[in-house]
Amino acid sequence: MTRLADSLRHELQRWRTDPGLRTLMLWLPLLACALVLGIFQQRTVSALPIAVVDLDQSALSRRLSAQIEAAPAVRIAQYVTTTAATRESMVRGEIYAVVEFPRHFQRDIIRGQQPKIGLLLNAQALAAAGAISSPITAVVLQAAGETSVNLRVQTGMPLPLAAAMAQPIRIEAHPLFNPGLDYAAYLGIALIAACLHCFAFVHGARTIAGESREWFGESRWRGLFGKLLALTSWWAVWGSVLLFSCFAWLDLPPVSAPGWLVAGWAVMVIAYVCLGAFFAFLLPSHIAYSCISALAGPALAFSGVTFPQGAMPLWPRLYGESLPVTSFLHLQTKLVTEQVEVVYAQPQLLQLAVMAIFALCLVCATYAWFLTRQRKGSP
């Protein structure tokens, strides 16, 4: 126990005297969280610029344009008379979509025909396209239907018949979870956790690579466990504080099981601290850092948050499922976004525990190999 306590004191002393470690442990995580919070401070997509091409120039088309302008997600940046005039603006990224009212739009509505309103979307901007299409579709369907009914009623047609002719099929959608399309509630908090796991990963390697090899030979196993314990304790506490502070800043609902979320975060930290130490023992420091960057950088892309894992080919999906951060992000989604009971999050907790145990065994085996080489005098 004395050697373990000495290792803890030694590690704390390094934290106090090494400016690079203090930056890695304090200022960089704060900066990363601040940048992500700055992106998602608006919470929902709003005021996306679009163009309106009004070939009809009728009272109905102008009223629909005004109602589209009132939708929170969009902002009409251009009113033009030809679709060709919007092409250059679309290519330059000045607008994300074009709404086109055809000629004789109001006349066709009165006659009971079904004129088509053109909606041209820049599908390359996937999130913007989805945010624009939904409110425009809702506004156009509702307003056109109401106008058609009113015009037919004014000609003497009975209201039930006018309603049936205006909109014979009604689609009613009920979104489940995140009904307001709150990007902060699933993408923002995922980015924050993904950023923080990178720092724990790098710190695990830094604490090994920055120490002299002779110290490890003298301190033996208690020295290693002292370092891992210090790092795990720091990132488990500091990371939890940052996560819940970001939840509060984003005004998210209370976590359904905060204790379990903290436990899942702590177990994930164990896994990444051990994996970082494993790479530092196994490889030269510059190669170890490069490997960690290659693994941690694109981890969010493989987690299923930005692209469904079920649509991935087999090997990318298996790789994504093997990452501890994937299990934690799914756990966070269940407890923070979906607000489900903890029983539904137990598979992710179990996966994290298995991964942490595997990572701990991996670093212990690598350390035993390192000590064996050191006793034999290998370089």
N, C-alpha and C positions, 0 to 999 in steps of 0.2 A: 504493500500500500504506500510505503514511503516513496518508492520509485515512481508510482503512478502520480502521487501528489507533486513530486518534483517535475514530472513531465508537464503537468497542468500549469504549474508556476512558470516553467520555461516557455510554454506556448503563450501564456498571457503576457510575459515580458516581451516576446517577439511582437505581439500585437501592439504593444505600447511604443516600441522603438522603431518599427518598420513603417514608414509613411506609405509605401505601396500597399501593404496589407490593410492599413486603415482606409485607404481609398477604395480598395476592393470590398471591404466589409461594410463601409458606411455610405460613402458619398456616391459611388456608382449605383448601388441599388436604389438610393433615393432619387438620383437623376433619372434612372430608367422608369421608375414608377411615375415621376412627375411628367415625363414625356408622354407616357401612355394615357395618363389622366387628362393631359392637355388635348389629346386627340379625341377622347370620348367624353369630354365635358358636356357636349351638347346632348349626349345620350341617344338621340334618335336623328336619323337623316332628315335634313330640312333644307329648303331653298335651293334645290338642285336646278340649274338653269336648263330651260327647254325653249323650243321655238314653236310657234303656231302658224300654220299655213291655212288661211281662211279663204277658200275659193268660192264660198257661198255668199259671204258678206251679208248674212241675214240677221235678224234679231235673235234667233235661236242660237246661231253659231257664236255671236258675240256674248250671249248670256252664258253659254257653256264655257267660253274662254275665261270669263270672269270667275266662274265657279272653279275651274281648274287652277286659276291663279290663287284662289283662296285656300287650296289644299296645302297643308304645312310642308309636305315633302318637296314641292316643286315651286319654281319661280319662272314666269314667262320672261325670258330675256330678249326675245325677238318676235316681232309680228311681221311676217313676210307674205308675199302673194304667190310665190312659186316654190316648189320643193327644191329645185336646183339651187336656189339661193342659200339653202341651209347646209349644203354639202360641205362647203369649205369650213364653215363654223364647226360642223361635226368633226371634221378631220383635225382641226386645230385644238379640239377639246374644249371649245367655248360652250357647247351645249351637249347634253346627254341624250336628248330625244327630240322628236318632231311629231307634233299632232297636226294632222291634216283633215280639215272639213271639206268634203267634196262639193262640187257644184250641185245646186238644187237639193241641198241637204234638208232644209226646212220643208220644201214642197213634197219630197218623198216621204218625210215623216207624216205629214198630213194625209197623204194618200194611202197610208198603211203599208208602205213598202219598208224595206230594211236597208237604208243606206249605210255604207261602211265608213267609219272614221278611221283614217290611217294613223297608226302609231309606230313610228320608226325609232328603234332603240339601238343605242350603241352597246351591243351585247358584250363587247370586250370589257366594259366596266360593269361586271356582273352585279355587284351590290347596288350600284346606282340604278341599273336597269330594273331590278326587282322593286326597288323603292319607288320608282316612278310609275311603273305599269299598274300597280295595284290601286293607288288613289285615282289615277286618271280613268281607269276602267270603271271604278265605282261611281265617280262623278258623272261620267258620260251615260252610263246605264240608267242611273237614277233620274238625272235631269231630262234625258231624252224621253224616257218613259212617262215622266210626269207631264212634260209638254205635249206629248202625243195624246195622252188621256184628256188633258184640258181642251185641246183643240177639237177633238172629236165630240166632247160633251157640249162645247159651244155650238156645234152644228146640229145638236138635238139627239145625238146618239146616247143610249142609256149608259150609265157609268160602268156597270159590270161588263157590258160588251166592249166598251172603249178600253177598259183595263186589260181584258183578255187579248184584244188585238194589239195593244201596245207592247205587252210583255207576256207572251204565252207561257214561258218557262221562267221561274224565279230560282236563282241559285243562292242558297244561304250557307255561309261558311262560318265555322266556329274555330278559331285558332286555339290550339292547346299549348300552353307554356309560352312565355314571352310574347303575349298577344300584341304588345305595342311595338314589336320589332326593335327592341332596345338593344343596340349593338354593345353597349357597355355591359349588359347582363350576361353575355356569353362570350363575345370576342374580346372585349376589354379586359375582363378578369382573367381570361385565358392567356392573353399577352403578358399580363403582369406576372402570373405564375411562371410562364415560360422564361421570362427574363430573369426572375429570381433564381430559378433552378440552375441557370448558366453560371451565376456567381458562386453558388455552393459547389458546383462541379469543378470550376477553376480553382477555388480555394482549397479543395481537397488535394489537387495536384500541387498547388503552390506551397502548401505546408510541408510536403515531402521534398519537392525539388529545391526548395530554399534552405533545407537543412543539410548539414554536413553528413556524409556517409558514416564517419566515425561515431557521431552521436548515436546513430541508430544501433551500431554494434555494441555500444556501451549500455544504452538504456534498455535494449531488448524489448520484450513484448509489452511491458507496462508503459514504456515510452511511446510505442505506437498507439496503444489504446488510450493513453492520455491525450494525444493529439486528436484522435478521432472523436473522443468524448467532448473535448473543448469545441471543436468545429461543429459537431452535431448540435450541441447545446446552443451555441450562438445562432446558427441559422434556423434552428427550430423556433427559437424565441423571436429573433429579429424578423425572420420571414413571416411569422404569424402576425406580428405587430403591423408590418407593412401591408399584408393582405387585408386584414380587417380594417385598417385605416383607409385603404383604397375602397373597400366596400362602403364604408361610412361616407367617404367623399362623393362617391357616385350615387349615394342615397338609395342603395339596394335594400330590399327587405331583410329582416334578420335571418341569419342562417338557421336552417331547421335543426341542425345538430352541430353546434360550433365545436364541442369537444372532439367529436369524431373527425371533423375537418382538420383541426390542429394535429390530431394523432396521425391522420393520413399524410399531412405535410411533413411531420417529423420523421415518419418512416421513409418517405421519399428522400428527405435530406440525408438520412443514413446511407441510402443506396448510392446517391451521387457523390457524397464525400468519400465513400469507400471506392467507388469507381475512379474518381480522380486520383486517389492515392495509388490505386492499382496501376494506372497508366504512368504515374511518376516513378514508381519502382521499376517498371518493366522497360521504359523507354527513356532516352535522353530528354531533358526538360523541354527543348524546343519542339521535338516531335510529339511529346505528350500533349502540349498545349494545342498543337495543330490537330491532333486526333480529337481532343475535347471540343474544339471549335466545329469540326466537321460533324460531330455527333449532336452537340447541343444546339447549334445554330438553326438547322432545319427541322428540329424535333416537332415544333408546332404543326408543320405541314403534314406530318405522318400521324398526328394524334386523332384525326377525324373531326376536328373542330372546323377547319376551313374547307376540307374536302372529305366526303363520306368515306369511311374505311371500307364499307361494303362495296364501293365502286372501284377500289384499288385492285391492281393485280395481286396475285398471291404473295409474292415475296415482299413488296413494299408494305402490304397489310401486316404480314407477320413481323416485319421489322418494327413497324409502328406499335404493334401490340406488345412488343418486348421492351419498350421504353418505359421506365417508371413514371415519367412525366405524363404519359398518355393515361395511365390508370388514375393519376391524381387529377388530371383535368376532367375526366369523366366523373370522378367522385365530387369534384367541385361543382360541376354542372348539376348533378343530382341534388346536392345539399343547398346550393346557393340560388340557382336559376329555377329548377323545377320544384324545390321545397318538398321533396318526398321524404318519407320516413327512412330512418337509417338502415332498416332491414334491406332496402333495395340498393343500398350502397355497399353492403358487406362484400360482394364479389370484388369490388375495386380495392377495398381494404385488405382483403386476403391476398390479392395479386401483389400489392405493394409490399406486404410482409414477406412474401416469398422472394421477391426481387431484392429486398434489403438483405435478407439472410444469404442469398446467393452472392451478392456483392461483398458482404463481409467475409464469407468463406474465400472468395476470390482474392481479396487483398491479403488475407492471412496466409494463404498458400504462396502468394507472390513474395510476401515478406520472409517466409521460411526459406524460400529459394534464395532470396537476397542474402540472408544470414549465412546460408551454407556457402555461397560463393565468397562471402567476406571472410569466413573462417579458412577457406582454401587459398585465400590470397588472390582471387581473380580480380582483374581490373574492373 
